[in-house]
Amino acid sequence: MTMRAPRICSCGHKIAAGGACPCQAGRERERQRRVDARRPSARERGYNSKWERESKAFLALPENRFCACGCGKPADMVDHKQAHKGDKRLFWSRSNWQPMNRRCNSRKAVLTEGGFGRRIEP
């Protein structure tokens, strides 16, 4: 098994292979704080008591008991097949809803909407 040598950050810290420098981690936290400050709350994006009621009714239907990806896990949330990006018509369109398991939905979102530095798939 080969060991990678530590690297030297531009700030002068010696960083173990695969590690992050404290200055880089601080910049990332600050960037994420700015992004979060601009993002509306879940309630402001439409995930309110009406959404909770409608999504619960959608998942209660017998055909929506299991995850749409085919993994066989029980569905515990409603996913928008196409990201609505604030479009209320698309948000409330039941033809755009599918039952999903939370883990599968997270995986789908990263692959289709980008995340963790990944490009968005066409």
C-alpha positions, 0 to 999 in steps of 0.5 A: 500500500503506497502512502501519499506525502503530505502537501503544503497549503498556500498559507503554509500549513502542512496537510496530511494526504486527503486532508483539508487545511483549516483556512480552506475549511473556513472559506468553505464554511463562509461560502456555504453560510452566504448561500444559505442566507440567500436561500428561502426557507422550506415554508417559503418554497412551498413546503407548508402544511398543505404540502405535508397533507397532500404528500401524505395522502399521495404516499397513502395510495397503495401504488405509492408504497415503495420507492420509484427507483425500484430498490424495494424500500418503502417510500417515505417522501414525495419527490418531484421528478423534474425539479420545480425551481420555484414553478408552483404549477410544476410543484403541485402537478401530481404527474410530476410526483413520485414516491421515493425513499430518502436515501434514493432521493438524495442520490437522485438529486446529486446526480440530476441537480448536481452536488459535491462538485458533480456536473448536472447530467443532461 
